Amino acid sequence: GKKVVKPSLRKKMAYEAVTQKAVSIRFACDVFQISETCYRYQHQSEDDNALIVDWLIKLTDAHRDWGFGLCFAYIRNVKGFKFNHKRVYRIYCELALNLRIKPKRRIKRPVPEVLKEPEHTNDIWSLDFMHDQMSDGQSYRLLNVIDDYKREGLAMEVGLSLPASRVIRTLDRLLEYRNAPLSIRCDNGPEFTSHEFQAWAEQKGIRIDYIQPGKPQQNAYIERYNRTVRYGLLNQNLFNNLNDVEDYATRWLWFYNHERPHQANGGKPPLMNI
């Protein structure tokens, strides 16, 4: 019987005829019995696939802690491409990006206590410290301040030691251009329980919500943020001095607020559409 040539093969032959034999697209489509729409769609689609591949490799190389969800949200929401979810995921799997080594999952904690959900910007700010080392082994501290409502990063203060006076100075700088929060959520560290910090908060009319000792899940928003900082900034770079840390932290904070998709914001960065 008559052998049927698959449409995909006919498209390929038509494409080769146009590129190698210099015939017109219309003529090639007539000869190989495919529509011009079909011919053009195939190659536009291939170009799009190459673009998706390029973005996925670029994103996973630059942000090793990102999985498919963040990559897809960035491509769709930040860059504005309208590629289909299944299509991007298929290419993600073809590139074997789903097999990358991921950070170990934490053990399951007991069911956390219900957090006070902020309803507006400046309802609740959360504060917490992180510790890391520079290339010479010297330890430094990082004070993170976020607005819980949109998970917006407000400040990353860097220092060898960050006493209550530095915490207050950091917050005063924020209050120069933002309204004071209704409350500040923090742990029971000496910087936050000091008379100096409590007096400052009282003077500003800010309530301090201390979490219960040993219950970090009560400060879940900033715990989650700290993990992002750890994987996205600190574990990716080895810093030589405090100026290095400050420089990277400043740039990373801008990127986090304006370009890094956040699942809590429907896959959009904290400061998108504000």
C-alpha positions, 0 to 999 in steps of 0.5 A: 500500500501507499506509505504515509509520511508523518506531518512532522516529517513533511514539515521538516522536509519543507523546512529543509527545502526552504533553507537549503534549496532556496524555494519559497515557503508557499511552494514548499508547503504545496509540494509537501502538502502542509499548511503555511500556518503549520509550517510557521507555527512549528519553527516559532515553537522551536524558537520558543523552546530554545528561549525556555531552555535558555531561561531555565539554564540561566535561572537554575545556574544563578539560583541553585536553590530554585525549583521549578515553581520559582523558575516558572513564576519568574518566567511568567510573572517577572519576565512576562512570557505566557508559556504554558506550565506543562510545556515549561515543566516538560523542558525542565525535566528534559534538561534533568533539572528536576534531578538536581540535588536539593537541600535536605528537607527539615524533619516535620515539626509539630503542628505550628501555632496559628500565626497572627496574619497581617492584613496590611503593610506595616501591620507586623514587622519581624526581626531576627539574627543570622550568623555566618563566617567570612573567608578568614573564619571570622564570624559576623552577624546579620540582622534581618527585618521584614514586613510580614504582609508581603514578605518584603525585606526591609533591611539587612544590617551587617556587623561583627556585633549588633547590640540593641543600639544598632538594632534601634538605629536600623529601625530608625532609618526605616522609620524615616520613610515608612510608617511605624508598624503596629507591632514587632515580632521577635525572639527573646534575644538580649538585644530585643529584651533590653531596656533600651529596645523596650523603651524605644518601642514604647516611645514609638507606640510599637507593641513587641510580640515576643515568641515563646522560647523554643518555638521558632514556628511562632516567627515562621515568616522570618524563619522562612525568609532566613532560609531563603537568605541562607541558600540564596545569598550566604551559601552561594558566596564566600566573603572577604570582609564586611564591605563585601557582605554589605555590598552583596546583601544590598544587591540581593535584597533589591533582587529579592523584593523586585524580581524573586517570585514568592509563592506566598504572593501568588508567585510574584515578588514582594514589591511587584504591583504595589 
